Amino acid sequence: MIEDNDVNVIVYPSNLTDEEWEIVNRIINEVEPYTTGRPRKVDLREIFNAIYYLNKTGCPWRYLPKDFPDYKLVNYYYNKWTDNGTFVKINTALRKEFRLKKNRNHDPSGAIIDSQSVKGTPESVADSGFDGGKLVKGRKRHIIVDTIGCVLVVCVHAANVFDGKGARLVLQKLFSLLDTVKKIWADGGYSGKELREWLRTMFECDLEVVKKKKRAKGFKVLPRRWVVERTFAWLSRSRRLSKDYERKPTSSEAQVYCASSRLLLRQITGNQIEFDTSNGNLAA
């Protein structure tokens, strides 16, 4: 937390910079133009700052610092943008912009799929289950990323839904957003002829399972699969994602999109999180 004495405001590390806000404001005006009704009194930049603060620190809504707008107003916009898909659209626009910056096509042709089971809380008791493989009671985050680790789509469901079945949910979401992906890599949890043929028949996309080598000992970096594992590691630095604190799975998905978009903004503007290659950890 940094106090700016010139303007008497408190600046949090999660706050949007002027350059970042210019990008977000442009996207908001494109995906949700404000053309009717009374002039908006609330500062949307402060609304985003409050949402990113909650996403990064993991605090409850009522514990938002008082220098942000009232938590009820922030929560109103959060729920509105969750329900109308604004967070998805922001993440998609930022992902395209970042890929173009990296001299790639704005939509990918290859992707990687994986899931992550997270412990539930009393708030997330609805749509939860027990993952017998990971011994986790809660929900499962299913994500698909491109080959450089950008989140394409997220689907949250009960942890007892096995990967082969949950994959269909997130794949249907993926191809409702874009149709350029022609190959997807996955781990052994997505093995099976039925899923592979369903994917090829429905979306003309191939699924390749990257398996561990037999008798391999210890940790081994596997081709393609490490990309999505790295993305999960990046996302885990947002403390709101340490467990599933959301009442609705759609809110859980929105928190992932918030964490993803915050990372993309830093990468696009050059205000990147430092990566410590000595131990493989992100430095916040």
N, C-alpha and C positions, 0 to 999 in steps of 0.2 A: 504494500500500500504506500503510495506517494502522495503527499499533500502539496498541491500547487497553490502557493501563497498569493500569487498574482490574481487568480480568479477565485480563490477560496473554495476549491473543490478537491475531492479526494479521488485520485486516479489509481485504479486497481490494475494489476498486471493483465487481467482478463479483458479489460476494456478495449474497445475498438479504437485504433488510431485513426487520424483524419483520412489517411489513404485507404484504410480498410473500410471505413464507413462510406466513403465515396463509392466503393464497389458494391457494398451491400445495399445502399440507398438506390443505386441505379437498378439493381436486380429487383428490389421491392417495387419500384415504380413500373417495372416491366411485367412482373407476374401478378401484382395486386395494385393496379392504379387506383388512386383515390380521386374520384371525379364527382361524386355526389355527396350530399349531406352537409352538415356544419363543418367549418374549418377545424381540423384536428388540433387540439390543444396540447396533447402529450408529445413529448420528444421521443420518436421511435428509436433514436440512437441509444437513449438511456434504457429503453425497454430491452433492446438487444444486449446492452452491457449487463443488465440485471440477470437475464437468462444465461448468458455465458458465465457470469460469476457463479450462479447456482450450479451450472453444469460442471465447472472446474472444481469448486470447493465441496460440492455435495451437501450444502446446507439445506434445511427445510425451507419451504416458501416463507413461512412466518419469520424466519431468521434473516431474511435479506436485510442488509444495512439500510438505515433510514435515509441515507443520501440518495438512494434509488427511489423511483416512483413507488407508490403503495403496492405492496405485494399482491393485493387482490387485482389491481389493474394489470400488473405484469403477468399474473396467472391468466387473466382474461385473454390477453393477446397470445400467450403461449398456447392455450387451448384452441383458440381460433386458428392459429397457424398450423397447429397439429392436425386439426380436423379438415382444413381445406387444402392441405398438402404444400403449404408455403415452405416449410423446412426442407421438404424433398426437392422442391424447385430451386431453392437457394443452393443446396448441395450440388445439384445437377449443373447449374450454371457455373458455379465455381470450379467444379471438376472439369468442365469443358474448357474453361479459361486457362486452367493450370496445364492441361494437356497441350493446348495450343502453344503455351509458353515453352513447353518441352519439345516443340516441333513434332508433335504427334497429331493424328486426326482427333477431332473433338469427341468422337465416339469410338470406343475400342472394338477390336475384332476378337480379342481373347480375354478371358476372365478366369478367376479362381474363386471357388466356393468353399466355405467352411462354416462351422458352428461353434458356439461357445456357451456352455451351461453356466449360469450364475445363480447364486443363492437368492432366494426370495426373502421377503419381509412380510409383516402382517398386512401392509398396504397392498402387496402384490399377490395375495392369496388367490384371487380369481385367475383363471387360465394358467395355473401352475401345475407342476407334476414332479415326479422323481426320476432322475436320470440314473439308471442302475449302473451304467458304465463308469460315469464320473463320480457317482455317489453324491449327487447334488440335488437338493430339493428346491425347485424354483422354476425359472424360465430359461429358454434357449434362444440365443441371438444367432440368427442365420444371416450371414452377409455374403455378398459377392463383390469382389474388387477387380479393378483392371490390373494389367501386368506391372504397373508402377505403384500399386497399393491404394489407389483412390477408391473410396466407397461408392459403388454403383447403386446398391439397393440393400435394404435391411428388412428382415421379417422376424418378429418376435412371437414365440408360441410356447406352450408348455414344454418343460424339459423332458417329459416322458415320450414325446414324439420323436421317433428315431430319424436319423439323418435322411434316409432314403425317401421318407414320406414328407418331411419338412422341406426337402429340397424342391419339391414340386410347388410349394407355396411361394418360396422366394424366387424361383425361376419364372413363374407366371408374372410376378411383379416386375422382374427384370425385363421381360420381353414386352410388357405393356408400356415401358418407358423407351426402349430402343430395340432395334432389330438388326444391329450390325454385328453382334457377337456370334461367331461361328465355331468357337472352340472354348471349352471350359475344362479346367483341371481341378481335380478333387483328390481327397485321401480315400483310404480303404472303406470308410463308412458309406461311400456312395457307390460301392461295387454292386453289380447286378445288371443283368441283361435288360430287365424290364424298364428301369429308369433310363438307361442309355437309349433304348429304342423309342421310348416315349419322347425324350428330348429331341431325337432326330426327326421323328414323325411330326411333332407339334411345331417345332421351331427351326428345323433344318440346321441343328447345331450338334457338334460332336462332344462327347464327354470322355476324357482320358483320366484314368485313375493312376495316380503316382504312389506306388507302394514302397514301403521300406524294403531294403535288401535283406534277404534271409540271413540269419546268424549275425547280423550287424549289431555291434555292441555300443552302448552309450548313445549320446545325442549325435544325430547326423542331419546336416542341412539337406533337405530334399528339394529337387528342382521344382520351381513354380510355387510349391506349397509354402515356402518360407515367406513369400510376399504377403499372403493373407495373415499369417501368424504375426508378422511385423506390424500389420495394420491393427490387429487386436492389441498388441503391446502399446502402440501409440494411443489408441482409444482408452486404454485402461488408466492413462494418466489423468483422465477426467474422473474425479472421485464420485460423481453421481452415478457412474457406471460400475462402481466397485461391487454393488449388489443391485438388485432390481427393486427400486423404491416406488415404482409407478403403479397406480391402480389399474390402468388400462395398458395392454400391450402396445397400442398405438402411441402412447406417451413414451414408453420404453424405446420405441423406434425413433421418436423425435429427439430423444436425448442423444442417441447415436449420431443422428444427422447433425445435431448441434456441435458435438465434439469434432465430427469430421469437417464441417464447414469452418470451424475455428482454425483447425490445422491448415486447411487449404488457403485460408486468407493469409496466414503467416508465410506460407510458401510462395504465394503469388506476389506479395509485396516485398519479399526478401527479408521480412522479420521472422526468420525461421527459428525453430527450436534447435538448439545445438545437439548434434548426435555424437556421443562419446563412443568411438569405435574400440576403445580399449576394453570396455566391458559390455558393449551392446545396449547400453541404457540411454534413454532420452533424458537430456538435461532440461528441466522445466525452466 
